[in-house]
Amino acid sequence: MNKNSINKGFRFWLAFYAGRLTAFICRLFRLSGTSLPGAVALRICPQLLFYLAPAYEKVIAVTGTNGKTTTTNLISYFLRQAGVPVIGNGEGANMINGVVTALIKDCNFFGAAQSRTAVLEVDEGSVGKILPAVKPDLIVVTNYFRDQLDRYSELDHIIALLRKTIDHLPETELLLNADDPLAVAVGRGRTAVRYYGVAGERDCKELEENEIREGGFCPDCGELLTYDYYQYCQLGDYRCTKCSFKRPEPDFLALDVDDSDLLHFSLYLQNKNTGEQEPQKGNLDLHSQLRGFYNVYNILAASAAAMLIGVPQQIIERSLPDYSTATGRLEQFIYQGRPCTLGLIKNPIGVNEVIKTILPQEGKKAFLIAINDLAGDGKDVSWLWDADFEKLDQSMVSKVVCSGRRAAEIAVRLKYAGFTASKIVLEPGCRESLDVLGLQKADQYYILASYTSLFNYAKLLRKRGKAVAKNADQSLPSLS
């Protein structure tokens, strides 16, 4: 169906005003309201997104497993710094209900959009519903890792779904992670594809050969890929020894990465005809408040996307140091007089990268790990057994409070990771677990939570403590 051919009618207006009323009620009762207005509106008019999307002159969609929210928010941030009015679902409500909610909120009372550009985070399993309606000008793919197997099944299914969807979007340009063979597979056979990647091997003593590796086989012939080096998981410099598939030359290349503290690296535009960097086209010296090597990819993807849609390079370079993380992307608070970091965890790769970022920080640490198994989290929590919690069994970690609906399973997992019973506290309640954490005599607190419990802890921390100022000199890891 051509979205531009749909005329608004009674069903549209009924759905639109029902959504606006729901959003007003959510604000009245101080509810987040990031998905409910869209859910109500779509029950009345299932094609509502086809009506709303044509109002936007430019649409950028960000999908993949990890890093979607940070990448989406960074693109929006760069656009705003360039003076471009932009709307998006930056809170992470990335299924169709959340996208519709964001667009409804952007409209005035008469249904007219206030912005002309939309930057949308899109759930991997929802691309078939959202992308045909919004017809994005640019799709950014971050990476693909196993995540919520009860919803997504295996990675091949998710990649095939996106490929099938973009087959009907011939005008859409792709921006793919060159270091991830699974992301690269999305663009096979298309001409309007750009790539971003990191040059050189990561300097990380925590990087081990027994780490989880996804997508180790060639998407063209099925042969096991050969790697010259890994960055993390399956990201790295790869090639197939039986056919021509290999890591493509990135158009946007990160060099000289320093992730020892706050991130710093150089971004070069690469001449793919000669394989050389082109400083004359404007290399960027990027400094960020963010920490964690994986955030290099998020910054790189967002910067590349912003340049592709016309944001001046000097605005990206100048404004990036002032950008701070979204809720739960190792957001920083002061709680009980101590630094407290709140982070989202949802799959083993994310957990492992969080641990690599946290452990180098000095001082005694106390953790609260809160895992739910609701629809938003994924009902299958077997991924806990793939995450490398063994790395946390160190003298610097004084206590781990296990919370959420699957608190007992976390406690069992930690026991098998080598933790003694004296280091583990079982407290399923959100408020109660935060109370227990606040009693620990540690230098730093860390709260790692699955999606449905994340915002509850954020709300409690803002009520009981205080958020660290956005531009403050930060001594905590900032992960996304």
C-alpha positions in Angstrom: 0.0 0.0 0.0 1.3 3.5 -0.9 1.2 5.5 2.2 0.9 8.8 0.3 -2.4 7.5 -1.3 -4.3 7.3 2.0 -6.8 10.0 2.7 -7.5 10.8 6.3 -11.1 9.9 7.4 -13.2 9.4 10.5 -11.3 6.4 11.7 -8.0 8.3 11.6 -9.4 11.3 13.6 -11.0 9.0 16.2 -7.8 7.1 16.6 -5.7 10.3 16.7 -7.7 12.0 19.4 -8.0 8.8 21.4 -4.2 8.6 21.4 -3.9 12.3 22.4 -6.4 11.8 25.2 -4.5 8.8 26.4 -1.2 10.7 26.4 -2.9 13.5 28.4 -4.1 11.0 31.0 -0.6 9.5 31.2 0.9 12.9 31.9 -1.9 13.7 34.4 -1.1 10.5 36.4 2.7 10.9 35.9 3.0 7.7 33.8 5.6 7.3 31.2 3.1 7.0 28.3 5.7 6.0 25.8 3.6 3.2 24.2 0.0 3.2 25.6 -1.3 6.2 23.5 -0.1 4.4 20.3 -1.6 1.1 21.5 -5.0 2.7 22.0 -4.9 4.5 18.7 -3.8 1.5 16.7 -6.7 -0.5 18.1 -9.0 1.9 16.4 -7.0 2.5 13.2 -4.4 -0.2 12.5 -3.1 1.8 9.5 -2.5 4.9 11.5 1.3 4.9 11.0 0.7 5.1 7.2 -1.3 8.3 7.8 1.2 10.0 10.1 4.5 9.2 8.4 4.1 11.2 5.1 4.3 14.5 7.1 8.0 14.0 7.6 10.4 15.1 4.9 13.2 12.9 6.2 13.0 9.7 8.2 16.0 7.9 9.7 15.5 4.4 11.3 18.0 2.7 13.6 17.7 -1.0 14.2 19.9 -3.8 15.5 20.5 -5.5 18.8 22.7 -3.3 21.1 23.2 0.5 20.9 20.0 1.5 19.2 18.9 4.0 21.8 22.2 5.7 22.2 22.7 5.9 18.4 19.1 7.2 17.9 19.5 9.9 20.6 22.9 11.0 19.3 21.5 11.5 15.7 18.6 13.5 17.1 21.0 15.5 19.3 23.3 16.4 16.4 20.2 17.4 14.3 19.0 19.7 17.1 22.4 21.2 17.5 22.2 22.0 13.8 18.9 23.7 14.4 16.7 21.0 12.8 13.4 20.3 14.6 13.3 16.5 15.1 11.0 14.0 16.7 11.8 10.5 17.8 11.2 7.7 20.3 14.4 8.2 22.3 13.1 6.6 25.5 13.5 3.2 23.8 9.8 2.4 23.1 10.8 0.9 19.8 7.9 -1.3 18.7 5.0 0.1 16.6 3.1 1.3 19.6 6.0 3.5 20.7 6.7 4.8 17.2 3.0 5.8 16.8 3.0 7.4 20.2 6.0 9.6 19.4 4.4 10.8 16.1 1.1 11.5 17.8 2.8 13.6 20.4 4.6 15.5 17.7 1.3 16.6 16.1 -0.7 19.7 17.1 -4.4 19.5 17.9 -5.3 19.6 14.2 -3.1 16.6 13.3 -0.2 18.6 11.8 3.3 17.5 12.6 5.5 20.0 14.3 8.8 18.5 13.1 10.0 17.7 9.6 12.5 15.0 10.5 11.9 11.8 12.4 14.7 9.7 13.9 13.1 6.3 15.0 14.5 3.4 17.0 13.0 0.3 15.5 12.8 -3.1 17.3 14.4 -5.9 15.3 11.2 -7.9 15.3 9.1 -4.9 14.3 10.9 -3.8 11.1 8.2 -5.5 8.9 5.5 -3.4 10.5 7.2 -0.1 10.9 9.6 0.4 7.9 7.0 -0.1 5.1 4.9 2.6 6.7 7.6 5.2 7.4 9.7 4.5 4.3 13.0 5.7 5.8 15.5 7.6 3.8 18.3 6.0 5.8 18.4 2.8 7.9 21.3 2.4 10.4 22.1 -1.1 11.5 24.2 -1.3 14.7 24.9 -5.0 15.2 23.2 -8.4 15.6 23.6 -10.5 18.8 21.3 -13.2 20.2 18.6 -11.5 22.2 15.2 -12.5 23.5 15.1 -15.9 21.7 11.4 -16.3 22.6 10.6 -13.3 20.5 13.2 -13.1 17.8 14.2 -16.8 17.3 17.6 -17.1 15.8 19.6 -14.3 14.2 19.1 -15.7 10.7 15.4 -15.1 11.1 15.9 -11.4 12.1 18.3 -10.7 9.3 16.0 -12.4 6.7 13.1 -10.3 8.0 15.0 -7.0 7.5 16.3 -8.1 4.0 12.8 -9.0 3.0 11.4 -5.7 4.2 14.0 -3.5 2.5 13.5 -5.3 -0.8 10.4 -3.2 -1.0 12.3 0.0 -0.1 14.6 0.4 -3.2 15.2 4.1 -2.5 16.4 3.6 1.1 20.1 4.0 1.8 21.7 1.7 4.3 24.5 2.5 6.8 25.9 -0.8 8.2 28.5 -1.8 10.7 31.4 -3.1 8.5 32.9 -5.0 11.5 29.8 -7.2 12.0 29.4 -9.8 9.2 25.7 -10.3 10.2 25.0 -6.6 9.7 27.0 -6.6 6.4 24.8 -9.5 5.2 21.8 -7.2 5.3 23.1 -5.1 2.4 24.3 -7.9 0.1 23.2 -7.1 -3.4 22.3 -3.5 -2.8 24.2 -0.5 -4.2 23.1 2.3 -1.8 25.1 1.1 1.1 27.6 2.9 3.3 29.8 1.3 6.0 31.4 2.4 9.3 34.0 0.5 11.3 37.0 0.6 13.7 40.5 0.3 12.4 43.0 -1.8 14.2 42.8 -4.3 17.0 41.3 -3.4 20.3 43.7 -3.0 23.2 41.9 -4.9 25.9 43.4 -7.3 28.4 39.9 -8.5 29.2 39.4 -9.7 25.6 39.7 -13.5 25.6 39.4 -16.2 23.0 36.6 -18.0 24.8 34.3 -15.0 24.4 30.9 -15.5 22.8 31.1 -15.4 19.0 28.0 -14.9 16.9 27.7 -15.2 13.1 31.0 -17.1 12.5 30.0 -18.4 9.1 30.0 -16.8 5.7 26.5 -15.6 4.6 27.3 -16.5 1.0 28.9 -20.0 1.1 28.5 -21.1 4.7 32.3 -21.5 5.3 33.7 -20.7 8.7 35.0 -17.1 8.7 38.7 -16.4 9.4 39.5 -13.4 11.6 42.7 -11.4 11.8 41.4 -9.9 15.1 38.3 -9.3 17.1 36.9 -6.1 18.7 34.3 -8.0 20.7 31.9 -10.8 20.0 31.9 -11.4 16.2 32.9 -7.8 15.5 36.4 -7.5 13.9 38.4 -8.0 10.7 37.1 -11.1 8.9 37.2 -12.9 5.6 36.0 -16.0 3.9 38.8 -18.3 2.5 36.4 -20.1 0.1 34.7 -17.1 -1.6 34.9 -13.3 -1.9 33.0 -12.3 1.2 35.1 -10.2 3.6 34.9 -7.1 5.8 34.1 -4.2 3.4 36.2 -1.1 3.5 34.4 1.4 5.8 33.4 4.8 4.4 33.6 6.1 8.0 36.6 4.9 9.9 37.5 5.2 13.6 41.2 5.4 14.2 43.4 5.9 17.3 40.7 4.9 19.8 41.5 5.7 23.4 38.9 4.1 25.8 41.1 4.2 28.9 38.7 6.8 30.3 36.3 9.1 28.5 36.2 8.1 24.8 38.4 9.8 22.3 39.1 8.8 18.7 39.5 10.2 15.2 36.9 9.8 12.5 38.2 9.7 8.9 36.3 9.6 5.7 37.8 6.9 3.6 38.4 6.9 -0.2 37.3 3.4 -1.1 38.9 3.6 -4.5 42.4 4.0 -3.1 41.9 2.6 0.4 43.4 5.8 1.9 42.1 8.2 4.5 41.2 11.6 3.1 41.9 14.3 5.7 41.1 17.0 3.1 37.5 16.0 3.3 37.5 16.7 7.0 38.6 14.3 9.6 37.0 14.7 13.0 38.6 14.6 16.4 35.9 13.3 18.6 35.7 13.5 22.4 32.8 12.1 24.4 31.6 11.8 28.0 30.7 8.2 27.2 32.8 5.3 28.3 33.0 1.7 27.0 34.6 0.6 23.8 31.2 -0.4 22.2 30.2 3.2 22.5 32.8 4.0 19.8 30.5 2.2 17.4 27.4 4.1 18.6 29.2 7.5 18.2 30.6 6.4 14.9 27.2 5.3 13.5 25.5 8.4 14.7 28.2 10.7 13.4 28.2 9.0 10.0 24.4 9.1 9.8 24.3 12.8 10.8 26.9 13.6 8.0 24.9 11.7 5.5 21.8 13.7 6.2 23.6 17.0 6.0 24.8 17.9 9.5 28.0 20.0 9.3 31.0 18.1 10.6 32.1 21.0 12.9 28.7 20.8 14.7 29.3 17.1 15.4 32.8 17.7 16.6 31.9 20.7 18.8 28.7 19.3 20.3 29.6 15.7 21.1 31.5 16.5 24.4 28.2 17.9 25.8 26.1 14.8 25.1 25.1 12.6 28.0 23.5 9.2 28.1 19.8 8.3 28.1 18.0 6.7 31.0 19.7 3.5 32.1 22.6 3.6 29.7 24.9 3.6 32.7 23.2 6.8 33.8 24.9 8.3 36.8 23.4 9.3 40.2 24.5 10.0 43.7 22.8 7.7 46.2 23.4 7.6 49.9 26.4 9.9 49.3 28.0 7.5 46.8 28.3 7.3 43.0 25.6 5.0 41.6 25.4 3.9 38.0 22.2 2.5 36.4 22.6 0.3 33.4 20.3 -1.7 31.1 21.3 -5.4 30.6 19.4 -7.6 28.2 21.8 -10.1 26.7 25.2 -11.7 27.4 27.2 -9.5 25.1 25.9 -6.4 26.8 26.6 -7.8 30.2 30.2 -8.7 29.2 30.9 -5.3 27.8 29.5 -3.6 31.0 31.8 -5.7 33.1 34.8 -4.8 31.0 33.9 -1.1 31.5 33.2 -1.3 35.2 36.1 -3.5 36.5 38.9 -1.1 35.8 37.3 1.5 38.0 39.0 1.8 41.4 37.4 1.1 44.7 35.0 -1.3 46.4 31.8 -2.1 44.4 28.4 -3.3 45.4 26.0 -4.5 42.7 22.2 -4.8 42.4 21.1 -7.1 39.5 17.4 -6.9 38.8 16.0 -9.3 36.1 12.3 -9.6 35.1 10.8 -12.0 32.6 7.9 -9.9 31.3 7.2 -9.4 27.6 9.4 -6.3 27.4 12.4 -8.2 28.9 12.0 -11.5 27.1 10.5 -14.4 28.9 13.5 -16.6 28.3 16.2 -15.6 30.7 18.6 -18.5 29.9 21.0 -15.9 28.5 22.1 -15.3 32.1 24.1 -18.5 31.9 26.0 -17.3 28.8 27.0 -14.0 30.4 30.4 -13.9 32.1 29.4 -13.2 35.7 32.5 -15.1 36.8 34.5 -11.9 36.1 32.6 -10.2 39.0 33.8 -12.7 41.6 36.6 -10.5 42.8 37.6 -9.0 46.1 36.6 -5.5 44.9 33.0 -6.7 44.7 31.7 -6.7 48.3 28.0 -7.7 47.7 25.5 -8.5 45.0 21.8 -7.9 45.7 19.6 -10.1 43.5 16.2 -8.6 42.6 13.2 -8.8 40.2 11.0 -11.7 39.2 14.0 -13.9 38.5 16.0 -12.9 41.6 16.4 -16.5 42.7 17.8 -17.5 39.3 20.4 -14.7 39.4 21.4 -15.9 42.8 21.9 -19.5 41.5 23.8 -18.2 38.5 26.2 -16.2 40.8 26.6 -19.3 43.0 27.8 -21.2 39.9 30.0 -18.3 39.0 31.9 -18.9 42.3 30.3 -16.3 44.6 30.1 -17.4 48.3 26.7 -17.2 50.0 27.9 -14.3 52.2 28.3 -12.1 49.1 24.7 -12.7 47.8 21.6 -11.1 49.1 18.2 -12.2 47.7 15.6 -9.3 47.7 13.0 -9.4 44.9 11.3 -6.0 45.7 12.5 -2.9 43.9 12.3 -0.5 46.8 13.6 -3.1 49.3 16.5 -4.1 47.1 17.6 -0.4 46.7 17.4 -0.1 50.5 19.7 -3.1 50.9 22.2 -1.7 48.3 22.3 1.6 50.2 23.5 -0.2 53.4 26.6 -1.6 51.7 29.9 0.0 52.6 31.2 0.3 49.1 32.9 3.1 47.2 30.5 2.7 44.2 27.1 1.3 43.6 26.0 -0.4 40.3 22.5 -1.3 39.4 22.1 -3.5 36.3 18.5 -4.0 35.4 16.4 -5.6 32.6 14.0 -3.3 30.7 10.8 -3.4 32.7 12.5 -2.7 36.0 15.0 -0.1 34.7 12.7 2.9 34.8 11.4 2.0 38.3 15.0 2.2 39.6 15.6 5.4 37.7 12.5 7.0 39.3 13.5 5.9 42.8 17.1 7.1 42.3 15.8 10.5 41.2 13.5 10.6 44.3 16.0 9.3 46.9 19.2 10.6 45.4 20.2 13.0 42.6 21.3 12.7 39.1 24.8 13.8 38.2 24.8 17.0 36.2 25.0 16.4 32.5 28.3 18.3 31.9 29.9 17.4 35.3 33.3 15.9 35.4 32.3 12.3 35.7 34.3 9.5 37.4 31.9 6.7 36.6 31.6 4.6 33.5 29.0 5.7 31.1 27.7 2.8 29.0 24.9 2.6 26.5 
